[in-house]
Amino acid sequence: MKDVSFSISAGDYLCIVGENGSGKTTLMRTLLGLKKPDSGQVLFGDGCSVGSNSAGGGDKSCKQNHKIGYLPQKSNLQKDFPASVMEIVLSGTLNESGLFYTRKQKKKAVSAMESLGILDLKKQSFMELSGGQQQRVLLARALCATEDILFLDEPVAGLDPKVTLEMYEMIRTLNEIGITIVMISHDIEAALEYSNHILHLNKDVDFFGTTEEYKKTELCEHYLCHIPDHLHHDDDCEICNEHQHLHEHTKDHLHDHDCEICDEGGER
């Protein structure tokens, strides 16, 4: 990749799209400090940076790493991880303090599970869950790690259409309560429906701008940019109404002032 320059503002929902091999995951890993750029640098506002993100080798470690959550691509290692749902979700809080979980961290994990509809699974083995349930667990884990921004690498890959829509609605709800979303996706149509900014890669930046601007480009037309009917809300559609109910439930819970994710004021 070369000549990649763009900016993300608080509250954005950015979708990174492009063909296989275009550099999407490489870019995300660089943003997260997991890969060092050959030149240039990655800058974070609010006094936060991640890992070794400068080509000069300067390690600007973030003192507030709990502001960033990351859901990587699915792997067989994740699928077969021998731990309970509660243990995996709780592990998202480990970067906040020492080796022992606090009452506040446990409450945050419960809130994240409840908001994503998996609280009843907390004692189950992660290995026994369906693919959609596992992705909800990993999203809850990422949510425990962040107050500000979520990096999601193809979070709906391998999921059936119904579960895919549920995941998209959950992610949109998280964005609506103020969490910035940076998501890699191969689904151009969903990117147009849910995001407000598009970054289209092909080893360099083919496009960066608002979703509305992207819809007007020939590049968008080339990638079959129409939005299908099933992604529009229809008051007479049972599936749409089910997802609208899920959207409102998740949003209401995350706006709960007794919720650790909404309220930075600590335990009440």
HUSULMO-V610506 format. One record per backbone hydrogen bond with DSSP energy under -1.0 kcal/mol. NH is the residue of the N-H (numbers start at 0). CO is the residue of the C=O. Records with the same first field share a line. If there is no record, write none. Layout:
BEGIN
NH: CO + CO
END
This chain:
BEGIN
1: 202
11: 8
13: 180
14: 196
15: 182
16: 198
21: 18
26: 22
27: 23
28: 24
29: 25
30: 26
31: 27
32: 29
33: 28
34: 28
41: 52
47: 44
52: 50
54: 39
56: 53
60: 58
66: 63
67: 64
68: 148
70: 150
78: 74
79: 75
80: 77
82: 80
84: 123
85: 121
87: 83
88: 84
89: 85
90: 86
91: 88
92: 89
93: 90
95: 92
105: 101
106: 102
107: 103
108: 104
109: 105
110: 106
111: 107
112: 108
113: 109
114: 110
115: 111
116: 113
117: 112
120: 117
121: 118
123: 120
125: 82
127: 124
128: 125
133: 129
134: 130
135: 131
136: 132
137: 133
138: 134
139: 135
140: 136
141: 137
142: 138
143: 139
145: 142
147: 66
148: 66
149: 179
150: 68
151: 181
152: 70
153: 183
156: 153
158: 155
163: 159
164: 160
165: 161
166: 162
167: 163
168: 164
169: 165
170: 166
171: 167
172: 168
173: 169
174: 170
175: 171
176: 172
177: 174
178: 173
179: 147
180: 11
181: 149
182: 13
183: 151
184: 15
187: 185
190: 186
191: 187
192: 188
193: 189
194: 190
195: 12
196: 12
197: 208
198: 14
199: 206
200: 16
201: 203
202: 21
205: 199
206: 199
208: 197
210: 195
213: 209
214: 210
216: 213
220: 216
221: 217
222: 218
223: 220
230: 227
231: 228
236: 233
240: 236
241: 237
242: 238
243: 239
244: 240
245: 241
246: 242
247: 243
248: 244
249: 245
250: 246
251: 247
252: 248
253: 249
254: 250
255: 252
258: 255
262: 258
END
